[in-house]
Amino acid sequence: MLALSFETDTAGAILKLDHIAFAAQSLEQAQAYALQRFGVSLPAGGKHPLMGTHNLVTRIAPGVFLEFIAIDPDAATPNRTRWFALDRLMREGTLEEAPRLFGWVASVPDLARNASELPQHELLEVTRGDLRWHFFHRRDGEAELDGCWPALIDWAGGQSPAGRMQDVGLRLIQFQLAHPEMPALREKLQRLGWEAVAAENRSVELADAARPGLTLVLDTPNGRVQIEGGGL
C-alpha cells in the first residue's frame, strides 16, 4: 500500500536516500559490532525524547549516513510504540546476538504538507539536540514491505545533517532492495521519484527475489563487508 500521496505537480527528483538503519540491543553492543565488523568506532548521535531512543551515526556517502539505534535506558518510557520495531525486537530477543539491518529512510520535501496519513501511519515532529524533522512511518513501528519500503523524513531547512557528521572511513558500495513483488514496489517508488535516487546513488539497486531482503555492502578499514537484513 502506498503510504504517501502528493497533492503537488512536482514530478520526479523528490526522493533521496537519507540513511540506512540498524536496530541494536544497546549502543554498547552496536559499538562492539562496528569495531569487530568494520574496524571503526562510531560517533555518538544523540537522544530522541519522543521515542526514548538514542543512536550512533556516521556519514557513508554524500548526503547519506549509517545509523545504529537502540532504546535509551535512561529515557522515560514513551507513550507510543517506538520506531524501528525496537519494542518488539527487544521483547522477542531478536537483537540479543547482534544488531540487525532494519531498513532505510528516504527524504522528501514538504512532508508535513503532502503526507496523507492512513489509519496505520503517523506524521511525527521529532527533535534531537538542535535538529528538527518530520518523520512518517507506521504507528506500530514496523517496517514496510520487509524493509524495502522506506520511512520518510523531511529535515527542517531541507538540509540533511549527514554533511556535518564525522567520517570514520566507511563507504557505501551497494544497497540492494530485493522483493518478490518488485514490479509493484518499483512502480510505487517511481511515483515518489525513484529515478532520482538511482541517479544520485548508483550503489542503490532494486532486485527481484523469491524472498524479501536487504543487502548492504560497505568498504571499511577491515575490507569489504556484506550484511544481509530486512524481513524483521
C-alpha positions, 0 to 999 in steps of 0.5 A, a space after each residue: 500500500 502506498 503510504 504517501 500521496 502528493 497533492 503537488 505537480 512536482 514530478 520526479 527528483 523528490 526522493 533521496 536516500 537519507 540513511 540506512 538503519 540498524 536496530 541494536 540491543 544497546 549502543 554498547 553492543 552496536 559499538 562492539 559490532 562496528 569495531 569487530 565488523 568494520 574496524 571503526 568506532 562510531 560517533 555518538 548521535 544523540 537522544 530522541 525524547 519522543 521515542 526514548 531512543 538514542 543512536 550512533 551515526 556516521 556519514 557513508 556517502 554524500 548526503 547519506 549516513 549509517 545509523 545504529 539505534 537502540 532504546 535509551 535506558 535512561 529515557 522515560 518510557 514513551 507513550 507510543 510504540 517506538 520506531 524501528 520495531 525496537 519494542 518488539 525486537 527487544 521483547 522477542 530477543 531478536 537483537 540479543 546476538 547482534 544488531 540487525 539491518 532494519 531498513 532505510 529512510 528516504 527524504 522528501 520535501 514538504 512532508 508535513 504538507 503532502 503526507 496523507 496519513 492512513 489509519 496505520 501511519 503517523 506524521 511525527 515532529 521529532 527533535 534531537 539536540 538542535 535538529 528538527 524533522 518530520 518523520 512518517 512511518 507506521 504507528 506500530 513501528 514496523 517496517 514496510 514491505 520487509 524493509 524495502 519500503 522506506 520511512 520518510 523524513 523531511 529535515 527542517 531547512 531541507 538540509 540533511 545533517 549527514 554533511 556535518 557528521 564525522 567520517 570514520 572511513 566507511 563507504 557505501 558500495 551497494 544497497 540492494 532492495 530485493 522483493 518478490 513483488 518488485 514490479 509493484 514496489 518499483 512502480 510505487 517508488 517511481 511515483 515518489 521519484 525513484 529515478 532520482 535516487 538511482 541517479 544520485 546513488 548508483 550503489 542503490 539497486 532494486 532486485 527481484 527475489 523469491 524472498 524479501 531482503 536487504 543487502 548492504 555492502 560497505 568498504 571499511 578499514 577491515 575490507 569489504 563487508 556484506 550484511 544481509 537484513 530486512 524481513 524483521 
